């Protein structure tokens, strides 16, 4: 059994256990899978995944208590295992995509000059990393969550950062007059973000949908209690790259559209950070028909600017 199958089997067994409140069982499943990976599949593992799993297994062995609920040591370590698993699966998925593309080119473009193939629209798009949540590459960020509790709502959320990405999870509900959760990433030096975005055609994001609503909004924020530029997107399970052109961003303040403003270079000068929101409202302030209440999980992998 290879690394990919071990991980997928562990997740398929661990997730239902965790969702049923059996967090310790989920932890034990992930711990056993990690031990198997280190024993049988080291050549298949990414170097940093291998190192992370070694440290996690040692930490698991030294836990004073192997039982616990949400927020406990076993809960935190279970999520650390899951982050490493997701990172390894992301590498496998990317490698398979490349292999599939190579096979497609080989099959359908047999005899075609490589120089002719190189001038595709895909090759004309270039990317600049804003932040990679798995490797730490790009601009430094600090995160915070903002939920509808600021206006009397009852939604809750948390963001966990690990080598597998930034896992944003919780429960969103309209009970109490709310209906949104959000995670924000502010930059100590926003001028670097502004400078990059001015040169870009839009923003490219890579996220993995694990649970709950798939209808999200990406945000560019001007700061606390200030204007937010929002654009809708649909999260995917396989973490495909989603490109959002600048023209799709809508200017909002406290969820209300501010008219037909455009995200010009001048408007970009006020941007201080970016974020993700799950809300019952569309960027233009209308009700989102695809909004789903309840538990949610989305793993944020990478945010980039793109041009071309």
ZADO-1210 file (C-alpha; in nm, 4 decimals, padded with zeros to 6 digits):
<atoms>
<atom x="00.0000" y="00.0000" z="00.0000" code="UNK" pos="1"/>
<atom x="00.1428" y="00.3366" z="-00.1045" code="UNK" pos="2"/>
<atom x="00.1472" y="00.6691" z="00.0792" code="UNK" pos="3"/>
<atom x="-00.1517" y="00.8116" z="-00.1075" code="UNK" pos="4"/>
<atom x="-00.3762" y="00.5150" z="-00.0245" code="UNK" pos="5"/>
<atom x="-00.2680" y="00.5092" z="00.3418" code="UNK" pos="6"/>
<atom x="-00.3507" y="00.8788" z="00.3776" code="UNK" pos="7"/>
<atom x="-00.6843" y="00.8573" z="00.1978" code="UNK" pos="8"/>
<atom x="-00.7924" y="00.5568" z="00.4053" code="UNK" pos="9"/>
<atom x="-00.6949" y="00.7364" z="00.7254" code="UNK" pos="10"/>
<atom x="-00.8892" y="01.0492" z="00.6301" code="UNK" pos="11"/>
<atom x="-01.1954" y="00.8509" z="00.5208" code="UNK" pos="12"/>
<atom x="-01.2024" y="00.6847" z="00.8641" code="UNK" pos="13"/>
<atom x="-01.0841" y="00.9802" z="01.0715" code="UNK" pos="14"/>
<atom x="-01.3210" y="01.2491" z="00.9446" code="UNK" pos="15"/>
<atom x="-01.6452" y="01.0664" z="01.0354" code="UNK" pos="16"/>
<atom x="-01.5021" y="00.9867" z="01.3794" code="UNK" pos="17"/>
<atom x="-01.4056" y="01.3497" z="01.4371" code="UNK" pos="18"/>
<atom x="-01.7418" y="01.4807" z="01.3184" code="UNK" pos="19"/>
<atom x="-01.9143" y="01.2360" z="01.5541" code="UNK" pos="20"/>
<atom x="-01.7215" y="01.3869" z="01.8441" code="UNK" pos="21"/>
<atom x="-01.4778" y="01.0943" z="01.8723" code="UNK" pos="22"/>
<atom x="-01.1713" y="01.3160" z="01.8485" code="UNK" pos="23"/>
<atom x="-00.9432" y="01.0723" z="02.0294" code="UNK" pos="24"/>
<atom x="-01.0342" y="00.7962" z="01.7808" code="UNK" pos="25"/>
<atom x="-00.9566" y="01.0294" z="01.4897" code="UNK" pos="26"/>
<atom x="-00.6232" y="01.1158" z="01.6512" code="UNK" pos="27"/>
<atom x="-00.5331" y="00.7492" z="01.6939" code="UNK" pos="28"/>
<atom x="-00.6202" y="00.6746" z="01.3301" code="UNK" pos="29"/>
<atom x="-00.3997" y="00.9588" z="01.2074" code="UNK" pos="30"/>
<atom x="-00.1169" y="00.8620" z="01.4439" code="UNK" pos="31"/>
<atom x="-00.1235" y="00.5033" z="01.3162" code="UNK" pos="32"/>
<atom x="-00.1262" y="00.6232" z="00.9545" code="UNK" pos="33"/>
<atom x="00.1722" y="00.8504" z="01.0206" code="UNK" pos="34"/>
<atom x="00.3648" y="00.5596" z="01.1717" code="UNK" pos="35"/>
<atom x="00.2858" y="00.3471" z="00.8647" code="UNK" pos="36"/>
<atom x="00.4017" y="00.6211" z="00.6295" code="UNK" pos="37"/>
<atom x="00.7317" y="00.6574" z="00.8115" code="UNK" pos="38"/>
<atom x="00.7840" y="00.2803" z="00.8203" code="UNK" pos="39"/>
<atom x="00.6859" y="00.1912" z="00.4640" code="UNK" pos="40"/>
<atom x="00.6712" y="00.4990" z="00.2425" code="UNK" pos="41"/>
<atom x="00.9570" y="00.7370" z="00.3238" code="UNK" pos="42"/>
<atom x="01.0799" y="00.7541" z="-00.0407" code="UNK" pos="43"/>
<atom x="00.7353" y="00.8825" z="-00.1461" code="UNK" pos="44"/>
<atom x="00.7134" y="01.1586" z="00.1159" code="UNK" pos="45"/>
<atom x="00.8049" y="01.5223" z="00.0734" code="UNK" pos="46"/>
<atom x="01.1082" y="01.6010" z="00.2864" code="UNK" pos="47"/>
<atom x="00.9277" y="01.8511" z="00.5090" code="UNK" pos="48"/>
<atom x="00.6252" y="01.6188" z="00.5432" code="UNK" pos="49"/>
<atom x="00.8557" y="01.3375" z="00.6535" code="UNK" pos="50"/>
<atom x="01.0234" y="01.5651" z="00.9095" code="UNK" pos="51"/>
<atom x="00.6892" y="01.6966" z="01.0378" code="UNK" pos="52"/>
<atom x="00.5478" y="01.3460" z="01.0795" code="UNK" pos="53"/>
<atom x="00.8552" y="01.2331" z="01.2731" code="UNK" pos="54"/>
<atom x="00.8118" y="01.5211" z="01.5181" code="UNK" pos="55"/>
<atom x="00.4354" y="01.4641" z="01.5462" code="UNK" pos="56"/>
<atom x="00.4759" y="01.0930" z="01.6211" code="UNK" pos="57"/>
<atom x="00.7269" y="01.1743" z="01.8954" code="UNK" pos="58"/>
<atom x="00.4914" y="01.4383" z="02.0355" code="UNK" pos="59"/>
<atom x="00.2021" y="01.1913" z="02.0260" code="UNK" pos="60"/>
<atom x="00.4054" y="00.9348" z="02.2203" code="UNK" pos="61"/>
<atom x="00.4807" y="01.1900" z="02.4913" code="UNK" pos="62"/>
<atom x="00.1236" y="01.3148" z="02.5389" code="UNK" pos="63"/>
<atom x="00.0264" y="01.2885" z="02.9063" code="UNK" pos="64"/>
<atom x="-00.3385" y="01.2374" z="02.8115" code="UNK" pos="65"/>
<atom x="-00.4567" y="01.0585" z="02.4969" code="UNK" pos="66"/>
<atom x="-00.8219" y="01.1483" z="02.5459" code="UNK" pos="67"/>
<atom x="-00.9838" y="01.4884" z="02.4977" code="UNK" pos="68"/>
<atom x="-01.2338" y="01.7070" z="02.3166" code="UNK" pos="69"/>
<atom x="-01.2028" y="02.0138" z="02.0982" code="UNK" pos="70"/>
<atom x="-00.9028" y="02.2280" z="02.1822" code="UNK" pos="71"/>
<atom x="-00.7266" y="01.9467" z="02.3692" code="UNK" pos="72"/>
<atom x="-00.3776" y="01.8214" z="02.2929" code="UNK" pos="73"/>
<atom x="-00.5059" y="01.5276" z="02.0901" code="UNK" pos="74"/>
<atom x="-00.7340" y="01.7609" z="01.8929" code="UNK" pos="75"/>
<atom x="-00.4487" y="01.9944" z="01.8035" code="UNK" pos="76"/>
<atom x="-00.2205" y="01.7095" z="01.7098" code="UNK" pos="77"/>
<atom x="-00.4929" y="01.5447" z="01.4991" code="UNK" pos="78"/>
<atom x="-00.5172" y="01.8654" z="01.2957" code="UNK" pos="79"/>
<atom x="-00.1373" y="01.8768" z="01.2627" code="UNK" pos="80"/>
<atom x="-00.1401" y="01.5224" z="01.1225" code="UNK" pos="81"/>
<atom x="-00.4214" y="01.6216" z="00.8850" code="UNK" pos="82"/>
<atom x="-00.2250" y="01.9243" z="00.7642" code="UNK" pos="83"/>
<atom x="00.0768" y="01.7075" z="00.6796" code="UNK" pos="84"/>
<atom x="-00.1461" y="01.4530" z="00.5034" code="UNK" pos="85"/>
<atom x="-00.3110" y="01.7277" z="00.2953" code="UNK" pos="86"/>
<atom x="00.0254" y="01.8691" z="00.1981" code="UNK" pos="87"/>
<atom x="00.1441" y="01.5271" z="00.0783" code="UNK" pos="88"/>
<atom x="-00.1792" y="01.4688" z="-00.1152" code="UNK" pos="89"/>
<atom x="-00.1449" y="01.8133" z="-00.2736" code="UNK" pos="90"/>
<atom x="00.1964" y="01.7128" z="-00.4063" code="UNK" pos="91"/>
<atom x="00.0571" y="01.3851" z="-00.5430" code="UNK" pos="92"/>
<atom x="-00.2328" y="01.5682" z="-00.7105" code="UNK" pos="93"/>
<atom x="00.0010" y="01.8189" z="-00.8737" code="UNK" pos="94"/>
<atom x="00.2334" y="01.5428" z="-00.9940" code="UNK" pos="95"/>
<atom x="-00.0578" y="01.3484" z="-01.1442" code="UNK" pos="96"/>
<atom x="-00.1871" y="01.6610" z="-01.3184" code="UNK" pos="97"/>
<atom x="00.1529" y="01.7113" z="-01.4774" code="UNK" pos="98"/>
<atom x="00.1666" y="01.3459" z="-01.5836" code="UNK" pos="99"/>
<atom x="-00.1844" y="01.3678" z="-01.7312" code="UNK" pos="100"/>
<atom x="-00.0900" y="01.6846" z="-01.9208" code="UNK" pos="101"/>
<atom x="00.2258" y="01.5242" z="-02.0556" code="UNK" pos="102"/>
<atom x="00.0242" y="01.2219" z="-02.1707" code="UNK" pos="103"/>
<atom x="-00.2343" y="01.4450" z="-02.3361" code="UNK" pos="104"/>
<atom x="00.0326" y="01.6397" z="-02.5219" code="UNK" pos="105"/>
<atom x="00.2046" y="01.3171" z="-02.6233" code="UNK" pos="106"/>
<atom x="-00.1204" y="01.1609" z="-02.7496" code="UNK" pos="107"/>
<atom x="-00.2902" y="01.4534" z="-02.9233" code="UNK" pos="108"/>
<atom x="00.0067" y="01.6594" z="-03.0390" code="UNK" pos="109"/>
<atom x="00.2278" y="01.3813" z="-03.1670" code="UNK" pos="110"/>
<atom x="00.4799" y="01.5230" z="-03.4088" code="UNK" pos="111"/>
<atom x="00.4063" y="01.8862" z="-03.3208" code="UNK" pos="112"/>
<atom x="00.7079" y="02.1025" z="-03.2515" code="UNK" pos="113"/>
<atom x="00.7670" y="02.1772" z="-02.8837" code="UNK" pos="114"/>
<atom x="00.8231" y="02.5415" z="-02.9764" code="UNK" pos="115"/>
<atom x="00.4690" y="02.5637" z="-03.1151" code="UNK" pos="116"/>
<atom x="00.3183" y="02.4110" z="-02.7999" code="UNK" pos="117"/>
<atom x="00.4982" y="02.6615" z="-02.5758" code="UNK" pos="118"/>
<atom x="00.2939" y="02.9603" z="-02.7010" code="UNK" pos="119"/>
<atom x="-00.0348" y="02.8767" z="-02.5283" code="UNK" pos="120"/>
<atom x="-00.2564" y="03.1052" z="-02.3231" code="UNK" pos="121"/>
<atom x="-00.1610" y="02.9054" z="-02.0143" code="UNK" pos="122"/>
<atom x="00.2070" y="02.9830" z="-02.0630" code="UNK" pos="123"/>
<atom x="00.1308" y="03.3550" z="-02.1087" code="UNK" pos="124"/>
<atom x="-00.0008" y="03.3831" z="-01.7511" code="UNK" pos="125"/>
<atom x="00.2564" y="03.4598" z="-01.4834" code="UNK" pos="126"/>
<atom x="00.2103" y="03.4439" z="-01.1061" code="UNK" pos="127"/>
<atom x="00.3620" y="03.6357" z="-00.8157" code="UNK" pos="128"/>
<atom x="00.3288" y="03.4872" z="-00.4677" code="UNK" pos="129"/>
<atom x="00.1490" y="03.6990" z="-00.2104" code="UNK" pos="130"/>
<atom x="00.1581" y="03.4248" z="00.0514" code="UNK" pos="131"/>
<atom x="00.1914" y="03.0463" z="00.0477" code="UNK" pos="132"/>
<atom x="00.0377" y="02.9078" z="00.3660" code="UNK" pos="133"/>
<atom x="00.2218" y="02.5763" z="00.3407" code="UNK" pos="134"/>
<atom x="00.5777" y="02.6960" z="00.2876" code="UNK" pos="135"/>
<atom x="00.5602" y="03.0508" z="00.4278" code="UNK" pos="136"/>
<atom x="00.6854" y="03.1861" z="00.0949" code="UNK" pos="137"/>
<atom x="00.5867" y="03.5418" z="00.0077" code="UNK" pos="138"/>
<atom x="00.4861" y="03.8384" z="00.2203" code="UNK" pos="139"/>
<atom x="00.4566" y="03.7992" z="00.6003" code="UNK" pos="140"/>
<atom x="00.0985" y="03.8070" z="00.7308" code="UNK" pos="141"/>
<atom x="-00.0810" y="03.7981" z="01.0652" code="UNK" pos="142"/>
<atom x="-00.4306" y="03.6525" z="01.0873" code="UNK" pos="143"/>
<atom x="-00.7493" y="03.7174" z="01.2811" code="UNK" pos="144"/>
<atom x="-01.1098" y="03.5992" z="01.2597" code="UNK" pos="145"/>
<atom x="-01.4145" y="03.8267" z="01.2509" code="UNK" pos="146"/>
<atom x="-01.7580" y="03.6693" z="01.2963" code="UNK" pos="147"/>
<atom x="-02.1135" y="03.7963" z="01.3104" code="UNK" pos="148"/>
<atom x="-02.0886" y="03.8040" z="01.6904" code="UNK" pos="149"/>
<atom x="-01.9809" y="04.1677" z="01.6465" code="UNK" pos="150"/>
<atom x="-02.3464" y="04.2335" z="01.5553" code="UNK" pos="151"/>
<atom x="-02.5182" y="03.9842" z="01.7846" code="UNK" pos="152"/>
<atom x="-02.4889" y="03.6727" z="01.5695" code="UNK" pos="153"/>
<atom x="-02.3925" y="03.3256" z="01.6885" code="UNK" pos="154"/>
<atom x="-02.1528" y="03.1977" z="01.4242" code="UNK" pos="155"/>
<atom x="-01.8065" y="03.0877" z="01.5327" code="UNK" pos="156"/>
<atom x="-01.4808" y="03.0105" z="01.3564" code="UNK" pos="157"/>
<atom x="-01.1102" y="02.9562" z="01.4024" code="UNK" pos="158"/>
<atom x="-00.8046" y="02.9433" z="01.1794" code="UNK" pos="159"/>
<atom x="-00.5269" y="02.6889" z="01.2334" code="UNK" pos="160"/>
<atom x="-00.1961" y="02.7431" z="01.0530" code="UNK" pos="161"/>
<atom x="00.0290" y="02.4446" z="00.9834" code="UNK" pos="162"/>
<atom x="00.2597" y="02.3062" z="00.7164" code="UNK" pos="163"/>
<atom x="-00.0566" y="02.1867" z="00.5392" code="UNK" pos="164"/>
<atom x="-00.2058" y="02.5356" z="00.4994" code="UNK" pos="165"/>
<atom x="-00.4419" y="02.7652" z="00.6882" code="UNK" pos="166"/>
<atom x="-00.7426" y="02.5593" z="00.7915" code="UNK" pos="167"/>
<atom x="-01.0468" y="02.7826" z="00.8457" code="UNK" pos="168"/>
<atom x="-01.3334" y="02.6008" z="01.0182" code="UNK" pos="169"/>
<atom x="-01.6359" y="02.6542" z="01.2367" code="UNK" pos="170"/>
<atom x="-02.0120" y="02.6924" z="01.2164" code="UNK" pos="171"/>
<atom x="-02.2021" y="02.9657" z="01.0343" code="UNK" pos="172"/>
<atom x="-02.5654" y="03.0430" z="01.1162" code="UNK" pos="173"/>
<atom x="-02.8200" y="03.3211" z="01.0678" code="UNK" pos="174"/>
<atom x="-02.9553" y="03.2678" z="01.4204" code="UNK" pos="175"/>
<atom x="-02.9382" y="03.5897" z="01.6177" code="UNK" pos="176"/>
<atom x="-02.9436" y="03.8084" z="01.3084" code="UNK" pos="177"/>
<atom x="-02.5976" y="03.7219" z="01.1788" code="UNK" pos="178"/>
<atom x="-02.4861" y="03.4937" z="00.8998" code="UNK" pos="179"/>
<atom x="-02.1154" y="03.5348" z="00.8316" code="UNK" pos="180"/>
<atom x="-01.7650" y="03.4306" z="00.9344" code="UNK" pos="181"/>
<atom x="-01.4355" y="03.5596" z="00.8003" code="UNK" pos="182"/>
<atom x="-01.0609" y="03.5232" z="00.8340" code="UNK" pos="183"/>
<atom x="-00.8350" y="03.8192" z="00.7605" code="UNK" pos="184"/>
<atom x="-00.4662" y="03.8354" z="00.6821" code="UNK" pos="185"/>
<atom x="-00.3029" y="04.1737" z="00.7396" code="UNK" pos="186"/>
<atom x="00.0423" y="04.2701" z="00.6208" code="UNK" pos="187"/>
<atom x="00.2938" y="04.4580" z="00.8384" code="UNK" pos="188"/>
<atom x="00.4042" y="04.6347" z="00.5194" code="UNK" pos="189"/>
<atom x="00.1001" y="04.6618" z="00.2885" code="UNK" pos="190"/>
<atom x="00.2941" y="04.8723" z="00.0358" code="UNK" pos="191"/>
<atom x="00.4491" y="04.5532" z="-00.1064" code="UNK" pos="192"/>
<atom x="00.1021" y="04.4076" z="-00.1664" code="UNK" pos="193"/>
<atom x="-00.0233" y="04.7302" z="-00.3236" code="UNK" pos="194"/>
<atom x="00.2786" y="04.7489" z="-00.5537" code="UNK" pos="195"/>
<atom x="00.2280" y="04.3896" z="-00.6703" code="UNK" pos="196"/>
<atom x="-00.1475" y="04.4203" z="-00.7253" code="UNK" pos="197"/>
<atom x="-00.1020" y="04.7314" z="-00.9370" code="UNK" pos="198"/>
<atom x="00.1032" y="04.5244" z="-01.1794" code="UNK" pos="199"/>
<atom x="-00.1445" y="04.2350" z="-01.1831" code="UNK" pos="200"/>
<atom x="-00.4574" y="04.1573" z="-01.3761" code="UNK" pos="201"/>
<atom x="-00.6133" y="03.9925" z="-01.0738" code="UNK" pos="202"/>
<atom x="-00.5724" y="03.7576" z="-00.7796" code="UNK" pos="203"/>
<atom x="-00.5279" y="03.3799" z="-00.7988" code="UNK" pos="204"/>
<atom x="-00.6215" y="03.1656" z="-00.5004" code="UNK" pos="205"/>
<atom x="-00.5809" y="02.7988" z="-00.4211" code="UNK" pos="206"/>
<atom x="-00.8073" y="02.6485" z="-00.1548" code="UNK" pos="207"/>
<atom x="-00.9430" y="02.3047" z="-00.0649" code="UNK" pos="208"/>
<atom x="-01.3068" y="02.2640" z="00.0339" code="UNK" pos="209"/>
<atom x="-01.3528" y="01.9989" z="00.3018" code="UNK" pos="210"/>
<atom x="-01.7018" y="02.0579" z="00.4372" code="UNK" pos="211"/>
<atom x="-02.0084" y="02.2794" z="00.4238" code="UNK" pos="212"/>
<atom x="-02.0849" y="02.5757" z="00.1998" code="UNK" pos="213"/>
<atom x="-01.8766" y="02.6174" z="-00.1165" code="UNK" pos="214"/>
<atom x="-01.9915" y="02.9716" z="-00.1994" code="UNK" pos="215"/>
<atom x="-01.7279" y="03.2135" z="-00.0642" code="UNK" pos="216"/>
<atom x="-01.5994" y="03.5668" z="-00.1097" code="UNK" pos="217"/>
<atom x="-01.2374" y="03.6755" z="-00.1420" code="UNK" pos="218"/>
<atom x="-01.1657" y="04.0137" z="00.0116" code="UNK" pos="219"/>
<atom x="-00.9163" y="04.2965" z="-00.0172" code="UNK" pos="220"/>
<atom x="-00.9480" y="04.5086" z="00.2947" code="UNK" pos="221"/>
<atom x="-00.8619" y="04.8701" z="00.3677" code="UNK" pos="222"/>
<atom x="-00.8401" y="04.7979" z="00.7406" code="UNK" pos="223"/>
<atom x="-01.0578" y="04.7906" z="01.0499" code="UNK" pos="224"/>
<atom x="-01.4084" y="04.9366" z="01.0040" code="UNK" pos="225"/>
<atom x="-01.3149" y="05.0448" z="00.6517" code="UNK" pos="226"/>
<atom x="-01.4049" y="04.9639" z="00.2937" code="UNK" pos="227"/>
<atom x="-01.3706" y="04.6040" z="00.1746" code="UNK" pos="228"/>
<atom x="-01.3444" y="04.4971" z="-00.1888" code="UNK" pos="229"/>
<atom x="-01.5137" y="04.1598" z="-00.2426" code="UNK" pos="230"/>
<atom x="-01.5423" y="03.9055" z="-00.5217" code="UNK" pos="231"/>
<atom x="-01.7298" y="03.5716" z="-00.5195" code="UNK" pos="232"/>
<atom x="-01.5754" y="03.2329" z="-00.5870" code="UNK" pos="233"/>
<atom x="-01.6682" y="02.8672" z="-00.5528" code="UNK" pos="234"/>
<atom x="-01.4302" y="02.6542" z="-00.3452" code="UNK" pos="235"/>
<atom x="-01.3270" y="02.3218" z="-00.4985" code="UNK" pos="236"/>
<atom x="-01.2405" y="01.9900" z="-00.3353" code="UNK" pos="237"/>
<atom x="-00.9235" y="01.9357" z="-00.5386" code="UNK" pos="238"/>
<atom x="-00.7594" y="02.2737" z="-00.4742" code="UNK" pos="239"/>
<atom x="-00.7560" y="02.3975" z="-00.8321" code="UNK" pos="240"/>
<atom x="-00.6304" y="02.7509" z="-00.8991" code="UNK" pos="241"/>
<atom x="-00.9119" y="03.0084" z="-00.9094" code="UNK" pos="242"/>
<atom x="-00.8384" y="03.3373" z="-01.0869" code="UNK" pos="243"/>
<atom x="-01.0349" y="03.6497" z="-00.9908" code="UNK" pos="244"/>
<atom x="-00.9920" y="03.9492" z="-01.2254" code="UNK" pos="245"/>
<atom x="-00.9747" y="04.2959" z="-01.0697" code="UNK" pos="246"/>
<atom x="-01.2899" y="04.3963" z="-01.2565" code="UNK" pos="247"/>
<atom x="-01.4966" y="04.1468" z="-01.0509" code="UNK" pos="248"/>
<atom x="-01.4284" y="04.3152" z="-00.7156" code="UNK" pos="249"/>
<atom x="-01.7162" y="04.5118" z="-00.5623" code="UNK" pos="250"/>
<atom x="-01.6614" y="04.7975" z="-00.3174" code="UNK" pos="251"/>
<atom x="-01.8502" y="04.7371" z="00.0118" code="UNK" pos="252"/>
<atom x="-01.8770" y="04.8773" z="00.3623" code="UNK" pos="253"/>
<atom x="-02.0354" y="04.6680" z="00.6363" code="UNK" pos="254"/>
<atom x="-02.1803" y="04.4353" z="00.3720" code="UNK" pos="255"/>
<atom x="-02.3375" y="04.7133" z="00.1639" code="UNK" pos="256"/>
<atom x="-02.2316" y="04.7879" z="-00.1920" code="UNK" pos="257"/>
<atom x="-02.0777" y="05.1309" z="-00.2431" code="UNK" pos="258"/>
<atom x="-02.1961" y="05.1686" z="-00.6020" code="UNK" pos="259"/>
<atom x="-02.0045" y="05.1166" z="-00.9240" code="UNK" pos="260"/>
<atom x="-01.6565" y="05.1972" z="-00.7959" code="UNK" pos="261"/>
<atom x="-01.3712" y="05.0240" z="-00.9768" code="UNK" pos="262"/>
<atom x="-01.0635" y="04.8705" z="-00.8199" code="UNK" pos="263"/>
<atom x="-00.8263" y="05.1193" z="-00.9816" code="UNK" pos="264"/>
<atom x="-00.4587" y="05.1696" z="-00.9027" code="UNK" pos="265"/>
<atom x="-00.5608" y="05.4631" z="-00.6855" code="UNK" pos="266"/>
<atom x="-00.8120" y="05.2479" z="-00.4955" code="UNK" pos="267"/>
<atom x="-00.5467" y="04.9817" z="-00.4413" code="UNK" pos="268"/>
<atom x="-00.3321" y="05.2311" z="-00.2513" code="UNK" pos="269"/>
<atom x="-00.5573" y="05.1885" z="00.0546" code="UNK" pos="270"/>
<atom x="-00.5424" y="04.8072" z="00.0677" code="UNK" pos="271"/>
<atom x="-00.3969" y="04.6699" z="00.3922" code="UNK" pos="272"/>
<atom x="-00.4636" y="04.2980" z="00.3630" code="UNK" pos="273"/>
<atom x="-00.6771" y="04.0172" z="00.2218" code="UNK" pos="274"/>
<atom x="-00.9174" y="03.7576" z="00.3519" code="UNK" pos="275"/>
<atom x="-01.1968" y="03.5066" z="00.2993" code="UNK" pos="276"/>
<atom x="-01.5617" y="03.5352" z="00.4010" code="UNK" pos="277"/>
<atom x="-01.8530" y="03.2930" z="00.4145" code="UNK" pos="278"/>
<atom x="-02.1753" y="03.4961" z="00.4134" code="UNK" pos="279"/>
<atom x="-02.5468" y="03.4886" z="00.3387" code="UNK" pos="280"/>
<atom x="-02.4917" y="03.7995" z="00.1253" code="UNK" pos="281"/>
<atom x="-02.3396" y="03.8383" z="-00.2207" code="UNK" pos="282"/>
<atom x="-02.0786" y="04.1136" z="-00.2717" code="UNK" pos="283"/>
<atom x="-02.3511" y="04.3427" z="-00.4139" code="UNK" pos="284"/>
<atom x="-02.5575" y="04.3043" z="-00.0947" code="UNK" pos="285"/>
<atom x="-02.8210" y="04.0685" z="-00.2370" code="UNK" pos="286"/>
<atom x="-02.9024" y="03.7362" z="-00.0689" code="UNK" pos="287"/>
<atom x="-02.6730" y="03.4529" z="-00.1724" code="UNK" pos="288"/>
<atom x="-02.8939" y="03.1622" z="-00.2927" code="UNK" pos="289"/>
<atom x="-02.6000" y="02.9206" z="-00.2583" code="UNK" pos="290"/>
<atom x="-02.5325" y="03.0005" z="00.1065" code="UNK" pos="291"/>
<atom x="-02.5505" y="02.6953" z="00.3340" code="UNK" pos="292"/>
<atom x="-02.5672" y="02.7198" z="00.7125" code="UNK" pos="293"/>
<atom x="-02.3873" y="02.4746" z="00.9386" code="UNK" pos="294"/>
<atom x="-02.0343" y="02.3429" z="00.9950" code="UNK" pos="295"/>
<atom x="-01.7706" y="02.4363" z="00.7378" code="UNK" pos="296"/>
<atom x="-01.4035" y="02.3650" z="00.6689" code="UNK" pos="297"/>
<atom x="-01.1795" y="02.5177" z="00.4024" code="UNK" pos="298"/>
<atom x="-00.8026" y="02.4895" z="00.3758" code="UNK" pos="299"/>
<atom x="-00.6289" y="02.7977" z="00.2329" code="UNK" pos="300"/>
<atom x="-00.3143" y="02.7009" z="00.0437" code="UNK" pos="301"/>
<atom x="-00.1876" y="02.9937" z="-00.1612" code="UNK" pos="302"/>
<atom x="-00.2718" y="03.3494" z="-00.2694" code="UNK" pos="303"/>
<atom x="-00.1022" y="03.5081" z="-00.5701" code="UNK" pos="304"/>
<atom x="-00.1266" y="03.7987" z="-00.8081" code="UNK" pos="305"/>
<atom x="-00.1460" y="03.7033" z="-01.1760" code="UNK" pos="306"/>
<atom x="-00.0854" y="03.8859" z="-01.5001" code="UNK" pos="307"/>
<atom x="-00.0951" y="03.8085" z="-01.8673" code="UNK" pos="308"/>
</atoms>
